[in-house]
């Protein structure tokens, strides 16, 4: 019990820096000339972007972690560290997070725990968040946008693609935020149950009323997989918005009804 709680109590309470959306809202003339002036690039731009955004679901979307230093006079490898990771697929299907742990037995190196090791260490794994309807909506909209790109290149198709992709980006972001809240609740519940008696443990109170819950919640941050997926969707969406606007192709001397697939 004391070993489990030491990694909680020994960490600072400073918040991890918030992630930032990729700045994909400024569409430049060079990008427009590339998309409108080169039919092959225009044809492949949106499908490639949507495929890239889908692949980003395999990357980490949410992580939380903390480390404690080794006691004075002992090597750094004697410290303890834990990390919880949710990928985009976990956000989508509500999968079990990956939990990594480091201590003297692993020479201070994080290693992923299997289910048996996880139960032995903390007694129970964090509860999975459950499937997210908003994440499934985002995937459905991405699939619909991909189907639309098979149509003839027109401004109308660019407008439809833009709407589908931008709404998908918003839905995916909202789903990730919801999972972050649910993950904080689940991990906090596990950490509270690991506390020794008399250390502030109170399993009867709501988890968000637990005195250490704000500290746990501050550990969670959105990671590069989330920003890459949303940034790619924003880039594809805004490029299609620019090409759907009357006159978008006039500056390059190309036909105004050409749009990226």
Secondary structure, DSSP 8 states (H G I E B T S, - for coil): -HHHHHHHHTS-----------------HHHHHHHHH-HHHHHHHHHHHHHHHHHGGGSEEEEEEEEE---TTS-GGGSEEEEEEEEHHHHHHT---EEEEESGGGTT--EE--HHHHHHHHSS--------HHHHHHHHHHHHHHHHTTS---HHHHHHHHHHHHHHHHHHHHHHHHHHHHHHHHHHHHHHHTS-TTSS--TTS-GGGSTTHHHHHHH-EE-HHHHHHHHHHHHHHHHHHHHHSTTTTGGGTS-TT----
